[in-house]
């Protein structure tokens, strides 16, 4: 009996000290674990890519070439600019829809502490119908003004808290995965690999800028000033309807969210890169036609060797892929000279082995 009690005590102690850490968890990789993903300068410790994939070989070969001081294609550190789209490029956009769209529906339709305007609520319900049935009728247009409107007047700390709370919401169609953890692990590796090779990584997203900062910066070690996105007005809480030229920020003021300004897609992405970075990127990563301008701006008439990578949503087993869209995107990549990345063939995993497609 004494030996049995001793064995039990030893087992409990081992568990408390984490000696059973190799027992698989049923959850996805946490944000803290995602933030620990790192790839060395040599690129020898990628874990989540199939290393025989042409896209992987193209990226590693490119980085080795342009960071080699003896190469004719050497790029100085200050000009190593890489730009990434977010949704569908390194984070989920299909479970069942973009993060910002699902956040908007939560605010406009489901939040019992907030009453949306009739127009915003009607649009949110139409968007939800579209997501569920793909039938939007004739009324569905740009959601960006509505997404801004339902958070208008909210302070930045309040908005950050709201977004962080929603990040704890499980995605739909995939098991064991929350919105705040829904990063493509192989793409996280590319970001850390580039950063360790002296690249400045910018996120250039169609999602609203502050939302992207909350969702991305701490997990991927990207500074807030390297986030570019859809913009809204920034106002003082006592400013009212006064123009920014007619109002002076004063003691007692704080910042609140205002109205929609501009959607950061297509050519608007190029304009924002020129205004905010001031240099032509040498690497670009995207996944949809809305990234076309950004990718082509990167690879055309560049004084440095440059490249663009285009993710194909072709994985129907580990992700909620779309074969028809993937084929169209592959054709678009071929036409423009971008490197196609097959999520199905080039990634060893997407979210980790504990994340599966839900049973239909």
C-alpha positions in Angstrom: 0.0 0.0 0.0 2.9 2.4 0.9 4.5 1.7 -2.6 1.2 2.3 -4.4 0.8 5.7 -2.6 4.3 6.6 -3.4 3.8 5.9 -7.1 0.6 7.9 -7.2 2.4 10.9 -5.6 5.3 10.6 -8.1 2.8 10.6 -11.0 0.9 13.7 -9.6 4.2 15.5 -9.1 5.3 14.7 -12.7 2.0 16.0 -14.1 2.3 19.2 -12.0 5.8 19.8 -13.3 4.8 19.3 -16.9 6.6 16.0 -17.4 3.6 14.9 -19.5 3.9 17.8 -21.9 4.3 15.4 -24.8 0.7 14.2 -24.4 -1.1 15.7 -27.3 -3.6 18.5 -26.6 -7.0 18.7 -28.1 -6.6 22.4 -28.8 -5.0 24.4 -31.6 -1.7 26.1 -31.0 -2.2 29.1 -28.7 -1.3 32.7 -29.5 1.6 32.4 -27.1 2.9 29.3 -28.9 2.4 30.9 -32.3 4.5 33.9 -31.1 7.3 31.4 -30.4 7.5 30.1 -33.9 10.9 31.0 -35.3 13.0 30.1 -38.4 16.7 30.8 -38.4 18.5 32.9 -41.0 19.6 29.8 -42.9 16.0 28.6 -43.2 17.1 25.1 -42.1 14.4 24.6 -39.4 11.2 25.2 -41.3 8.7 22.7 -39.8 5.4 23.2 -41.6 6.4 23.3 -45.3 7.0 20.4 -47.7 10.6 21.3 -48.5 10.3 19.8 -52.0 7.6 22.2 -52.9 8.6 24.7 -55.7 7.2 27.6 -53.7 9.3 26.8 -50.7 12.4 26.4 -52.8 11.7 29.6 -54.6 11.4 31.6 -51.3 14.5 30.2 -49.7 16.5 30.5 -52.8 15.4 34.1 -53.2 16.2 35.1 -49.6 19.7 33.4 -49.7 20.5 35.2 -53.0 19.4 38.7 -52.0 21.0 38.6 -48.5 24.3 37.3 -49.8 26.7 40.3 -49.9 28.7 38.6 -52.7 25.6 38.2 -55.0 24.8 40.7 -57.8 21.3 40.6 -56.4 22.2 41.7 -52.9 19.6 44.0 -51.3 20.7 46.3 -48.5 18.8 45.8 -45.2 17.1 49.2 -45.4 15.4 48.2 -48.7 14.3 44.7 -47.7 10.6 45.4 -47.7 8.0 42.6 -47.7 4.3 43.2 -47.8 1.6 40.6 -46.8 -2.1 40.6 -47.3 -3.8 39.2 -44.2 -7.1 37.4 -44.8 -6.6 34.2 -46.6 -2.8 34.8 -46.9 -1.8 34.1 -43.3 -5.0 33.9 -41.4 -8.3 32.1 -42.0 -11.0 33.8 -44.1 -13.4 30.9 -44.7 -14.7 29.7 -41.4 -17.2 30.8 -42.5 -16.2 34.3 -43.6 -13.7 37.1 -42.9 -13.0 38.0 -39.3 -14.1 41.6 -39.7 -17.4 40.5 -41.3 -18.2 38.1 -38.5 -17.3 40.7 -35.9 -19.7 43.1 -37.6 -22.5 40.6 -37.5 -21.8 40.0 -33.8 -22.0 43.7 -33.1 -25.0 44.6 -35.3 -27.2 41.5 -34.8 -26.2 39.6 -31.6 -24.9 42.2 -29.2 -27.7 42.7 -26.6 -25.8 45.8 -25.2 -25.9 47.6 -28.5 -28.7 48.7 -30.9 -27.5 49.1 -34.5 -29.3 51.5 -36.8 -31.9 49.9 -39.0 -29.7 50.3 -42.1 -26.7 48.7 -40.4 -28.7 45.9 -38.9 -30.5 45.2 -42.2 -27.1 45.0 -44.0 -25.7 42.7 -41.3 -28.6 40.3 -41.7 -28.2 40.4 -45.5 -24.5 39.6 -45.1 -25.3 36.7 -42.8 -27.8 35.4 -45.3 -25.1 35.6 -48.0 -22.6 33.8 -45.8 -25.1 31.0 -45.1 -26.7 30.6 -48.5 -24.5 32.6 -50.9 -27.7 34.4 -52.0 -27.5 38.1 -51.2 -30.2 39.3 -53.6 -29.5 42.8 -55.1 -28.9 44.7 -51.8 -25.5 43.6 -50.7 -22.7 46.1 -51.5 -19.6 47.3 -49.6 -19.8 46.4 -45.9 -16.9 48.7 -44.9 -19.1 51.8 -44.1 -21.4 49.6 -42.0 -18.6 48.0 -40.2 -17.2 51.4 -39.2 -20.7 52.7 -38.3 -21.4 50.1 -35.6 -18.3 51.0 -33.7 -18.4 54.8 -34.3 -17.8 56.7 -31.1 -16.2 53.8 -29.3 -12.8 54.5 -27.7 -9.8 52.7 -28.8 -9.3 50.7 -25.6 -13.0 49.7 -25.7 -12.6 48.6 -29.3 -9.5 46.6 -28.5 -11.2 44.9 -25.7 -14.2 44.1 -27.9 -12.0 42.6 -30.6 -10.0 40.6 -28.1 -13.2 39.1 -26.7 -14.4 38.1 -30.1 -11.0 36.5 -30.8 -12.0 33.9 -28.3 -15.0 32.8 -30.4 -14.6 29.4 -32.1 -14.6 29.5 -35.9 -17.2 27.5 -37.8 -16.4 24.4 -39.8 -13.1 23.6 -38.1 -12.7 22.0 -34.7 -10.6 23.2 -31.7 -9.9 26.6 -33.3 -10.6 30.1 -32.1 -10.5 33.2 -34.3 -7.5 34.6 -32.5 -5.5 31.4 -33.2 -6.5 30.8 -36.8 -3.1 31.6 -38.3 -1.6 29.5 -41.2 1.4 28.1 -39.4 3.6 27.7 -42.6 3.0 31.4 -43.4 3.8 32.5 -39.9 7.1 30.7 -40.5 7.8 32.8 -43.6 7.2 36.0 -41.7 9.6 35.1 -38.9 12.2 33.8 -41.5 12.1 37.1 -43.3 12.3 39.1 -40.2 15.4 37.1 -39.1 16.9 38.0 -42.4 16.6 41.7 -42.0 13.3 42.2 -43.8 10.8 44.8 -42.7 7.4 43.0 -42.8 4.3 45.1 -43.4 0.7 43.8 -43.3 -1.3 45.5 -46.1 -4.9 44.4 -45.5 -8.4 45.2 -46.6 -9.4 44.8 -43.0 -9.6 47.9 -40.8 -6.2 48.9 -39.5 -6.8 48.8 -35.7 -8.5 45.4 -35.9 -5.4 44.1 -37.7 -3.1 45.5 -35.0 -5.1 43.8 -32.3 -5.2 40.5 -34.1 -1.7 40.3 -35.4 1.0 42.5 -33.8 1.7 40.6 -30.6 1.4 37.1 -32.1 3.7 37.9 -35.1 6.1 40.5 -33.5 5.1 43.1 -36.2 5.2 46.7 -34.9 2.0 48.6 -35.0 3.4 51.2 -37.4 3.9 48.4 -40.0 0.2 47.7 -40.2 -1.7 49.2 -43.1 -5.4 48.7 -43.6 -8.8 50.1 -44.3 -9.1 53.4 -42.5 -11.7 55.2 -40.4 -11.7 58.7 -39.0 -9.8 59.3 -35.8 -11.6 61.9 -33.7 -11.5 63.6 -30.3 -14.5 62.7 -28.1 -15.5 66.3 -27.8 -15.0 67.2 -31.5 -18.5 66.5 -32.6 -19.0 67.4 -36.3 -16.2 69.9 -36.5 -13.6 69.4 -39.2 -10.1 68.4 -38.0 -8.8 71.8 -39.2 -11.3 73.6 -37.0 -10.7 71.6 -33.8 -7.7 71.5 -31.4 -7.1 68.4 -29.3 -7.2 69.6 -25.6 -6.8 68.4 -22.1 -9.6 66.0 -21.2 -9.9 64.8 -24.7 -9.6 61.1 -25.7 -9.7 59.4 -29.1 -12.7 57.7 -30.5 -13.5 55.9 -33.7 -15.3 57.9 -36.5 -16.7 57.1 -39.9 -15.4 55.0 -42.8 -12.7 56.7 -44.9 -11.2 54.3 -47.5 -11.2 50.6 -48.3 -7.6 49.3 -48.7 -8.0 47.0 -51.7 -6.6 46.8 -55.2 -4.9 50.1 -56.3 -5.6 51.6 -52.9 -3.1 49.1 -51.5 -0.4 50.6 -53.8 -1.3 54.1 -52.9 -1.1 53.3 -49.2 2.3 51.6 -49.6 3.7 54.6 -51.4 2.4 57.0 -48.8 3.3 55.0 -45.7 6.3 53.0 -46.6 7.8 55.2 -49.3 9.7 52.4 -50.9 8.8 49.7 -53.4 8.6 46.3 -51.8 10.7 43.5 -53.0 8.5 40.7 -51.8 4.7 40.4 -51.8 2.3 37.8 -50.6 -1.5 37.7 -51.4 -4.3 35.3 -52.1 -7.0 37.1 -54.1 -7.6 39.4 -57.1 -7.8 42.3 -54.6 -4.1 41.9 -54.1 -3.2 42.1 -57.9 -2.1 45.7 -57.8 0.2 45.2 -54.8 1.8 42.1 -56.2 2.3 43.6 -59.6 3.7 46.8 -58.1 6.2 44.7 -56.3 7.5 42.7 -59.3 7.3 45.3 -62.1 10.1 47.8 -62.8 11.8 47.0 -59.6 15.5 48.0 -59.3 16.0 45.0 -57.1 15.3 41.3 -57.7 11.7 40.8 -56.5 9.1 38.1 -56.2 5.4 37.7 -55.5 3.8 34.6 -53.9 0.1 33.8 -54.3 -1.8 31.3 -52.0 -4.3 29.0 -53.6 -7.3 27.9 -51.4 -7.1 24.4 -52.8 -7.2 22.4 -49.5 -10.6 20.7 -49.0 -9.5 18.3 -46.2 -7.7 20.5 -43.6 -9.3 23.8 -44.6 -12.5 25.1 -46.1 -11.1 25.5 -49.6 -12.7 26.4 -52.8 -11.5 24.5 -55.9 -13.0 26.8 -58.5 -11.5 29.9 -56.8 -8.2 28.1 -56.5 -8.1 27.4 -60.3 -8.9 31.0 -61.1 -6.2 32.2 -58.8 -3.7 29.7 -60.2 -4.4 31.1 -63.7 -4.1 34.7 -62.4 -0.7 33.8 -60.9 0.6 32.3 -64.1 -0.6 35.2 -66.2 1.2 37.7 -63.9 4.4 35.7 -63.1 3.7 35.1 -59.4 4.7 32.0 -57.6 1.7 29.8 -56.7 1.5 28.3 -53.2 -0.7 25.3 -52.9 -2.1 25.0 -49.4 -3.0 21.4 -50.2 0.4 20.3 -51.5 3.0 22.7 -50.1 1.9 22.8 -46.4 2.6 19.9 -44.1 -0.1 21.3 -41.8 -2.2 24.5 -41.8 -3.4 25.0 -38.2 -1.8 22.0 -36.6 -2.8 18.4 -36.4 -5.5 19.0 -33.7 -7.6 21.1 -36.0 -9.9 19.1 -38.3 -12.8 19.9 -40.6 -16.0 19.5 -38.7 -18.3 16.7 -39.6 -21.0 17.9 -42.0 
